[in-house]
Amino acid sequence: MAPEIRFQSLKGIDTFKKMLSSQKFNSNFFTIYFDKRNEKNKNNDIAISFVSAKKLGTAVRRNRIKRRLKMAALKAMRELNDFNKSYQYAVFAKSKVYDANFENLVEEFKNKLGLINNVKKN
């Protein structure tokens, strides 16, 4: 059985401002910003926030986009063996997430998280 993965939202405007000046990877579906986590990871949760701007549509549409991204990220992290929880992530959605195939979202997350792991090792 896969280990339990829990998400912890990023808190505070300062955290988001710092994230926006950190490294990022773009995709057709999202942009993922990542940076070293400040505090110790006490409860082994993953510090990640999912953001969908108002320009993506109504609240119902934006919430569906965030739910799809969360589930795709969760599935991708479960499938990756060497996922590092000492980083924090901010995922900004793009409009293509709404109509995209879920498996494509999962593959894109696995691809980008793999790239982040390679950047961290260098």
C-alpha positions in Angstrom: 0.0 0.0 0.0 1.3 3.5 -0.9 2.2 5.8 2.0 -0.4 8.4 3.0 0.2 11.7 1.4 -1.4 14.8 2.9 -1.3 18.4 1.5 -0.7 21.4 3.7 -1.6 24.8 2.2 0.9 27.6 2.0 0.0 30.4 4.4 0.5 34.1 4.1 1.1 36.6 1.4 4.8 36.7 2.1 5.1 33.0 1.3 3.4 33.5 -2.0 5.5 36.5 -2.9 8.6 34.5 -2.2 7.3 31.6 -4.2 6.7 33.8 -7.3 10.3 34.8 -7.3 11.5 31.2 -7.0 12.2 28.7 -9.7 9.3 27.5 -11.9 8.4 25.0 -14.6 5.7 25.7 -17.2 3.3 23.2 -18.7 0.2 23.4 -21.0 -1.9 22.8 -17.9 -0.2 24.6 -15.1 2.9 26.5 -13.8 4.6 25.0 -10.8 6.8 27.2 -8.6 9.0 25.5 -6.0 11.4 26.6 -3.3 13.1 25.2 -0.2 10.8 24.9 2.8 11.6 27.2 5.7 10.2 25.3 8.6 11.0 21.7 9.6 8.5 19.2 8.1 7.1 18.1 11.5 4.1 16.1 10.4 5.5 14.9 7.0 2.8 16.8 5.0 3.5 18.3 1.6 3.4 22.1 1.5 1.5 22.8 -1.7 -1.1 25.3 -2.8 -3.3 25.2 -5.9 -4.4 28.5 -7.4 -6.9 29.2 -10.1 -7.4 32.9 -11.1 -10.8 34.5 -11.6 -10.2 34.8 -15.3 -10.6 31.0 -15.6 -14.3 31.2 -15.1 -17.0 30.9 -12.4 -16.3 29.7 -8.9 -17.7 26.3 -9.8 -15.3 26.0 -12.8 -12.3 27.2 -10.7 -13.1 24.8 -7.9 -13.3 21.9 -10.4 -10.0 22.9 -11.9 -8.4 22.9 -8.4 -9.9 19.5 -7.5 -8.6 18.0 -10.7 -5.1 19.4 -10.1 -5.1 18.1 -6.5 -6.1 14.6 -7.5 -3.6 14.5 -10.4 -0.8 15.7 -8.1 -1.8 13.2 -5.4 -1.8 10.3 -7.9 1.5 11.5 -9.5 3.2 11.7 -6.1 2.0 8.3 -5.1 3.5 6.9 -8.3 6.9 8.6 -7.8 9.3 6.8 -5.5 11.8 9.6 -4.7 9.5 12.5 -4.1 11.1 15.1 -1.7 8.9 16.7 0.9 11.4 19.3 1.9 10.3 21.7 -0.8 7.1 23.8 -1.0 5.1 24.2 -4.2 2.6 26.6 -5.7 0.6 25.3 -8.7 -1.1 27.9 -10.8 -3.8 26.5 -13.1 -4.3 27.2 -16.7 -7.7 26.9 -18.5 -6.8 23.7 -20.4 -7.1 21.7 -17.1 -10.9 21.9 -17.2 -11.2 19.8 -20.4 -8.0 17.8 -20.2 -7.7 14.0 -20.0 -7.0 13.2 -16.3 -4.2 10.7 -17.2 -2.5 13.5 -19.2 -2.6 15.7 -16.1 -1.0 12.9 -14.0 1.7 12.3 -16.6 2.5 16.1 -16.8 2.8 16.3 -13.0 5.1 13.3 -12.9 7.2 14.9 -15.6 7.5 18.2 -13.9 8.1 16.7 -10.4 10.8 14.6 -11.9 12.4 17.7 -13.4 12.2 19.4 -10.0 14.0 16.4 -8.4 16.7 16.7 -11.0 17.1 20.4 -10.4 17.3 19.9 -6.6 20.1 17.3 -7.0 22.3 19.6 -9.0 
